[in-house]
Amino acid sequence: MVRPRVLLADDHTMVVEALRKLLEPEFEIVGTVSDGRTLVSVAPGLKPDVIVIDIGMPLLSGMDAGQELKRLIPRTKLIVLTMSEDCESASEALRSWASGYLLKKSAGSELVKAIREALKGKSYVTPKVAQQLLDQFVRNPMHERNKELTPRQRQVLQLLAEGRTMREAADFLHVTPRTVAFHKYRIMEEFGLKTNSDLVRFAIRERVVSQP
């Protein structure tokens, strides 16, 4: 019997090894990656049935990687496994690309169940987050953010928030430092940010980087 193929994406080695031991009896682990950019690069070639993604990965956040993977390999099921109990993160991921949202402190059996449900075309949300989502909907069923970062703004914001200089960010994105500066100051203007510290806090709030 062919076992479902699972790809693991997390930048913590101990977490990845624990997940491998948990899942290998039932699923084939086709690979592990530790940053979002590598994930987007290798996943289409590996053709996994399911990808388990941490939101707070370096180089490209799990949130942005999930959006891109949904476009590249739409049949692959994407399941978030994260430390973040943020209801906004869960809502955005589930609305846009994820088939499941679990916390790293959830029982291991929950992840196995979530993968099984995703393979059946269903969704799974860990109970604590599911209750928060329900509470949010009851309070404000029409809740939406008015402003959205563009994909390029998210890339620039993540690199700067991770501590890279504008020149380093420019080299990474293959653009000029002037282009990076344009996006940085446009973000600051549009969202009312005054300092680099404001920029980092904003990146955390927007789930572009995880809180240290």
C-alpha positions as CSV (number, residue, x, y, z in Angstrom):
1,M,0.0,0.0,0.0
2,V,1.4,3.4,-1.0
3,R,1.8,5.7,2.0
4,P,0.9,9.4,1.7
5,R,3.9,11.6,1.1
6,V,4.6,14.4,3.6
7,L,7.1,17.2,3.5
8,L,8.2,18.9,6.8
9,A,9.0,22.6,6.9
10,D,10.4,24.0,10.2
11,D,13.6,25.7,11.2
12,H,14.0,23.9,14.5
13,T,15.9,20.6,14.0
14,M,14.5,19.0,17.2
15,V,11.0,19.7,16.1
16,V,11.6,18.2,12.7
17,E,13.1,15.0,14.2
18,A,10.2,14.6,16.6
19,L,7.7,15.1,13.7
20,R,9.6,12.5,11.6
21,K,9.4,9.9,14.4
22,L,5.7,10.7,15.0
23,L,4.7,10.4,11.3
24,E,6.9,7.8,9.8
25,P,4.9,4.8,10.9
26,E,1.9,6.0,8.7
27,F,3.4,8.4,6.2
28,E,6.4,8.7,3.9
29,I,8.6,11.7,4.8
30,V,9.9,12.9,1.5
31,G,12.1,15.7,2.8
32,T,12.6,18.4,5.4
33,V,13.4,22.1,4.8
34,S,14.3,24.9,7.3
35,D,13.3,28.1,5.5
36,G,10.4,29.3,3.4
37,R,12.3,30.1,0.2
38,T,13.8,26.6,0.0
39,L,10.4,25.2,0.7
40,V,8.9,27.0,-2.3
41,S,11.8,25.9,-4.4
42,V,11.9,22.2,-3.7
43,A,8.2,21.3,-2.9
44,P,6.9,21.2,-6.6
45,G,9.6,18.7,-7.5
46,L,9.0,16.5,-4.5
47,K,5.2,16.4,-5.2
48,P,4.2,15.7,-1.6
49,D,0.5,15.0,-0.7
50,V,0.8,17.1,2.4
51,I,3.2,19.8,3.7
52,V,3.4,20.6,7.4
53,I,4.5,24.3,7.7
54,D,5.7,26.5,10.5
55,I,4.6,30.1,10.0
56,G,7.8,31.6,11.6
57,M,10.5,30.5,9.2
58,P,13.4,32.6,8.0
59,L,14.0,34.1,4.4
60,L,10.3,33.7,3.5
61,S,7.6,33.4,6.2
62,G,5.4,30.3,6.3
63,M,2.4,32.5,5.6
64,D,3.9,33.8,2.3
65,A,5.3,30.4,1.4
66,G,1.8,28.9,1.9
67,Q,0.3,31.4,-0.5
68,E,2.9,30.7,-3.2
69,L,2.6,26.9,-2.8
70,K,-1.2,27.0,-3.1
71,R,-0.6,28.6,-6.5
72,L,2.3,26.2,-7.6
73,I,0.9,22.9,-6.3
74,P,-2.8,23.4,-5.6
75,R,-3.5,19.7,-5.0
76,T,-1.1,19.5,-2.1
77,K,-2.7,19.9,1.3
78,L,-1.0,22.5,3.5
79,I,-1.1,22.2,7.3
80,V,0.2,24.9,9.7
81,L,2.0,23.7,12.9
82,T,3.1,26.7,14.9
83,M,3.7,28.3,18.3
84,S,1.4,31.1,17.4
85,E,-2.1,31.1,19.0
86,D,-2.9,34.4,17.1
87,C,-6.5,34.2,15.8
88,E,-5.7,36.5,12.9
89,S,-2.9,34.2,11.6
90,A,-5.2,31.2,11.7
91,S,-8.0,33.1,10.0
92,E,-5.8,34.3,7.2
93,A,-4.1,31.0,6.6
94,L,-7.3,29.0,6.6
95,R,-9.1,31.5,4.4
96,S,-6.3,31.6,1.8
97,W,-4.4,28.3,1.6
98,A,-4.3,26.0,4.7
99,S,-6.3,22.8,5.3
100,G,-5.3,22.7,9.0
101,Y,-4.0,24.9,11.8
102,L,-2.4,23.3,14.9
103,L,-0.3,24.4,17.8
104,K,3.1,22.9,18.6
105,K,1.8,22.2,22.1
106,S,-1.1,20.1,20.7
107,A,-1.0,16.4,21.1
108,G,0.9,14.5,18.5
109,S,-2.3,12.5,17.6
110,E,-3.9,15.8,16.5
111,L,-1.3,16.2,13.7
112,V,-1.9,12.7,12.5
113,K,-5.7,13.3,12.6
114,A,-5.2,16.7,10.7
115,I,-3.2,15.0,7.9
116,R,-5.8,12.3,7.6
117,E,-8.6,14.8,7.4
118,A,-6.8,17.0,4.9
119,L,-6.2,14.0,2.6
120,K,-10.0,13.4,2.7
121,G,-10.5,17.0,1.5
122,K,-11.6,18.3,4.9
123,S,-10.1,20.9,7.3
124,Y,-8.9,20.5,10.9
125,V,-8.3,23.3,13.4
126,T,-7.0,22.7,16.9
127,P,-9.9,23.2,19.4
128,K,-8.4,26.2,21.2
129,V,-7.9,28.2,18.0
130,A,-11.3,27.0,16.6
131,Q,-13.0,28.6,19.6
132,Q,-11.1,31.8,19.2
133,L,-12.1,31.9,15.5
134,L,-15.8,31.4,16.5
135,D,-15.6,34.1,19.2
136,Q,-14.1,36.5,16.7
137,F,-16.8,35.8,14.1
138,V,-19.5,36.4,16.7
139,R,-18.0,39.7,17.7
140,N,-17.4,41.0,14.2
141,P,-18.5,38.8,11.3
142,M,-17.4,41.4,8.7
143,H,-13.9,41.8,10.1
144,E,-11.4,42.6,7.4
145,R,-8.2,44.7,7.3
146,N,-8.4,47.8,5.2
147,K,-4.8,47.9,4.1
148,E,-2.7,45.0,2.7
149,L,1.0,44.8,2.0
150,T,2.0,44.0,-1.5
151,P,4.0,40.8,-2.1
152,R,7.2,42.9,-2.7
153,Q,6.5,45.0,0.4
154,R,6.3,41.8,2.5
155,Q,9.6,40.6,1.1
156,V,11.4,43.9,1.9
157,L,9.7,44.1,5.3
158,Q,10.8,40.6,6.3
159,L,14.4,41.1,5.2
160,L,14.7,44.4,7.0
161,A,13.0,43.1,10.1
162,E,15.4,40.1,10.2
163,G,18.2,42.6,10.5
164,R,19.5,42.9,7.0
165,T,20.7,46.3,5.7
166,M,19.0,47.9,2.7
167,R,22.0,46.9,0.5
168,E,21.9,43.3,1.8
169,A,18.2,43.2,1.1
170,A,18.7,44.6,-2.3
171,D,21.3,42.0,-3.2
172,F,19.0,39.2,-1.9
173,L,16.1,40.4,-4.1
174,H,18.3,41.4,-7.1
175,V,17.1,45.0,-7.0
176,T,18.8,48.3,-6.3
177,P,19.2,49.7,-2.7
178,R,17.1,52.6,-3.9
179,T,14.2,50.2,-4.7
180,V,14.4,48.7,-1.2
181,A,14.4,52.2,0.3
182,F,11.4,53.2,-1.8
183,H,9.4,50.2,-0.5
184,K,10.6,50.7,3.1
185,Y,9.6,54.3,3.3
186,R,6.3,53.6,1.4
187,I,5.4,51.0,4.1
188,M,6.3,53.5,6.9
189,E,4.2,56.2,5.3
190,E,1.2,54.0,4.6
191,F,1.1,52.4,8.0
192,G,2.2,55.4,10.1
193,L,5.6,54.0,11.2
194,K,8.2,56.4,12.5
195,T,11.3,54.3,13.5
196,N,13.0,51.0,12.6
197,S,11.7,49.6,15.9
198,D,8.2,50.4,14.7
199,L,9.0,48.6,11.5
200,V,10.1,45.5,13.3
201,R,7.0,45.5,15.6
202,F,4.8,46.0,12.5
203,A,6.5,43.0,10.8
204,I,5.7,40.9,13.9
205,R,2.1,42.1,14.0
206,E,1.7,41.4,10.2
207,R,3.1,37.9,10.8
208,V,5.9,38.5,8.3
209,V,8.4,37.5,11.0
210,S,7.9,35.7,14.3
211,Q,8.3,37.3,17.7
212,P,11.8,36.5,19.1
